[in-house]
Amino acid sequence: MASDAHRRIFDVVARIPAGRVATYGQVARLAGLGGQARLVGYALHMADRPLPWHRVINARGEISTRADSYSETLQYRLLAAEGVVFDAQGRIPLERFRWHGEDAPVDPGGEGS
């Protein structure tokens, strides 16, 4: 069973539209949990429903490293399939692809969730 904080995180992540990204810190802030970016990562790892988790990246515009390299590769592929581009350093230009929390219909999972 998800906590209230996790549900708020899930609700924000579900609204990130295809082809856009949000940072862990941004999701935390939009969920009313400013300063708790790590909680976003933990919540997504324990999600009890399908979410477009691949649209959440770190503050540098990068896919966060994991012990499981398959998840990193999958995240890269899912984002690229949605039209998100990466620069030569493997970063997503946030000025172009960042979602700012504007109204978006709920995406109950997106690709690969």
C-alpha positions in Angstrom: 0.0 0.0 0.0 1.4 3.4 -1.1 1.8 6.2 1.4 0.2 9.6 0.9 3.6 11.0 -0.3 4.0 8.1 -2.8 0.5 8.7 -4.1 1.3 12.4 -4.6 4.5 11.5 -6.5 2.7 9.0 -8.6 0.0 11.5 -9.5 2.6 14.0 -10.7 4.6 11.4 -12.7 1.4 10.2 -14.4 0.9 13.7 -15.8 4.3 14.0 -17.5 3.4 13.9 -21.2 5.2 11.8 -23.8 8.3 13.5 -25.2 8.8 15.5 -22.1 10.9 14.9 -18.9 10.9 16.1 -15.3 13.7 15.9 -12.7 13.4 14.0 -9.4 13.5 17.3 -7.5 10.9 18.9 -9.8 8.5 15.9 -9.2 9.1 16.2 -5.5 8.3 20.0 -5.5 5.2 19.5 -7.7 4.0 16.8 -5.3 4.4 19.3 -2.3 7.6 17.4 -1.1 10.3 20.0 -1.9 13.8 18.8 -1.0 12.9 15.2 -1.2 14.1 14.2 -4.6 15.4 10.8 -3.3 12.0 9.9 -2.1 10.8 10.2 -5.7 13.3 7.6 -6.8 12.3 5.3 -4.0 8.6 5.7 -4.7 9.0 5.0 -8.4 11.0 1.9 -7.6 8.1 0.7 -5.3 5.2 1.9 -7.5 2.1 -0.1 -7.1 0.7 1.0 -10.5 2.1 1.5 -14.0 3.7 4.9 -14.5 5.8 6.6 -17.2 8.8 6.3 -14.8 11.2 6.7 -17.8 10.3 10.4 -18.0 12.0 11.2 -14.7 15.7 12.1 -14.9 18.3 13.7 -12.7 18.9 17.5 -12.4 21.8 17.3 -14.9 19.5 16.1 -17.6 20.9 12.6 -17.4 19.5 9.1 -16.9 20.5 8.2 -13.3 22.9 5.3 -13.1 21.6 2.0 -11.6 23.2 -1.3 -10.7 20.9 -2.7 -13.4 22.2 -1.4 -16.7 19.2 -2.9 -18.5 16.9 -0.3 -16.9 19.2 2.6 -18.1 19.2 1.2 -21.6 15.4 0.8 -21.5 14.9 4.3 -20.2 17.1 5.7 -23.0 15.2 3.8 -25.7 11.8 4.7 -24.4 12.7 8.4 -24.2 14.3 8.3 -27.7 11.2 6.6 -29.1 9.1 9.6 -27.7 11.4 12.0 -29.6 13.6 13.1 -26.7 17.1 13.7 -27.9 20.4 13.4 -26.1 23.5 15.5 -26.6 27.0 14.2 -27.1 27.5 13.9 -23.3 24.3 11.8 -23.0 22.3 14.7 -21.5 18.8 15.8 -22.4 18.5 19.5 -23.1 16.2 20.5 -20.3 15.4 23.9 -21.8 13.8 22.0 -24.7 12.3 18.9 -23.1 11.5 19.8 -19.5 7.9 19.6 -18.5 6.9 22.4 -16.2 3.9 20.9 -14.6 1.4 22.5 -16.9 -1.8 20.7 -17.3 -1.5 17.4 -19.0 -3.9 14.5 -19.2 -3.0 11.6 -16.9 -0.9 9.0 -18.7 -1.6 5.8 -16.8 1.7 4.2 -17.8 3.1 5.3 -21.0 5.4 3.1 -23.0 7.3 0.4 -21.1 5.8 1.1 -17.7 
